[in-house]
Amino acid sequence: MDAAEQLLTASAGARLALIAGSFARLTGRPLLGGTPASAHALWTAPMVILAHGTEPDPIFFYGDRQALELFELTAEQLLRTPSRLSAEAPERAERARLFGEVSRHGFIDNYAGVRISASGRRFRIEQACVWNLLDEAGEIHGQAAAFDHWVRLD
């Protein structure tokens, strides 16, 4: 386990299990296909996986290695980044609408939108699933997103 994986796994703590568990409960399918959702399996998943908490301006608490690469962030930077900054200012209203819909319905599938990396590179994510991180009692601990399709715009 490398240092970034250790830091992000520790940051997620008990919420790490909610990423895959909530996805399965809400969508009826496993996040990682037939692979058990261990911390290492999430880290090395063949997709981008991101999660943020429930703060008034939600901060990322988890991103897998593909998320760090695509968004051009270190693990330390990701853990200080409000998730709204993953979208350019003109895209933030649409992003806020999206998360409102997820809050009401539990998840949305097939989301698409433009995002921006730390260096300013723009890319369009496609076929993304965004879902609430719900514990067994139904309490929301944040929201997560997963996608494996994106197109660079710059």
N, C-alpha and C positions, 0 to 999 in steps of 0.2 A: 504494500500500500504506500503510494507516494505521499508527500506532505500535503498537497492540495486535496487529495482524496480524504486523508485523515481529518483535515481542518473542516471540510464541508460535511463529512459524515458526523463529526462531533457537533457542528453547528446545528444540523438538522435534529440530532438527538432522537427522541421518540417520534417526532414528526416524520422521520424518514420512512417508517413503516406505513404511515398514512398515505404517502405518495402512491404506492402501488395498491394498497388496500382500498383506499377510497376510489381509485380508478376502477377497480374490479367491481366494487359494490354499485357504483353509479352507472357504469356502462355495460356491465354484464360480461366483460371480457378481460383477460389478464393484460397488464401493461406490457409485459415482456414476452408475450407469446407463451411458450411452454417453459421458459426459464424461471426458476424460483427468484423472487425479488430480493436478493440479498443486497447489502450495501455495495459490494463490489459489482454485482450485476447491474445495478442502477448506474454506477459510475461509468461502466464500460458499455452501456446500452448503445445499440446502433441508431440512436436518435438523440435529439436535444431534449433534456429534461430540466425544467426550472421550477422553483417553488418560492413563494413569498408568504410572509406572515400576515397578521391581522392589524398591524399598526395603522394609525390614521393615514400615513403615507407609507404603504407596505414596502418593506425591505426584503430583498432576496435572502433566504437562509440556505438555499441549496441550488446548485447547478452541477450537472455532470461534466465530464471532460469535454464533450462536444459543445456544450453551452459556453464553457470558458473560451474555447477556441473560436467559435462563431462570434461571440460578443467581444472578443479580444480583451478579456479581463483575467487577472489573477484571482485566486480564491479569496484573498484578502480584500481585493477591490469589490468583488461580487457581494461580499457580506456587508459592505457599506453602501450598496447601490439601491436606491428606491426603484422598484420595478417600473414605475412610470417612465424612468429615463431610458428604458429599452426602446421607447418609441420617440420619434421626433415630435416636437411640439404640435404641429398640425394633426398628427395621428393620435394624440392623447385623448381627444374627445371620443373617438371611435373606440379606443382601448377601454376607456371608462364605461362606455355603453356595454361593451362586451362583458366586462367583469360584473356589471349589474345584472346582466342576463344570466351569467353563470351563478351568481348568488341566488337568483330566483329559481332556477331550474336544476341546479346541481352540476350540470356540465353542458358544454356545447362541443360539437364535433365539426370538423371541416371548416375551421376558422382560417382566414387569410388576412394578412396585414403587413405593412412595411415596418421594419425595425431598423435599429441603428447600433453599430458596435461602438466601443469606447473610442476608437480612432476616427469615427465619423463615417465608416463604410455602411452603406444602406443595403438592405436585402429584404426580399419579400418572403415571408413564411407562408406556407400553404398546407392545407390538410392538417391543421393543428387541432388538438383536443385540449380544452381548458376545463378544469374541474375543481370543485371544492374539496378541501382536505377535511373530511369528516371523521370524527372518532365514532366508536360504537354507540355512544349516547346521542349522536347527532350534532355535537358541538363542532363549529367550524374553527379550524386552526390555520387557515390560509387558503391559498389556491395554487394550483400547479398547471403547467402546460407541457405538452410533449409534441414534437413534430420531427419528421425526417425529410421534409421537402422544403427547400428554400432556393431562391434565385438571387444572385448578386445583382445589384442595380448600378453599382459604380464600376 
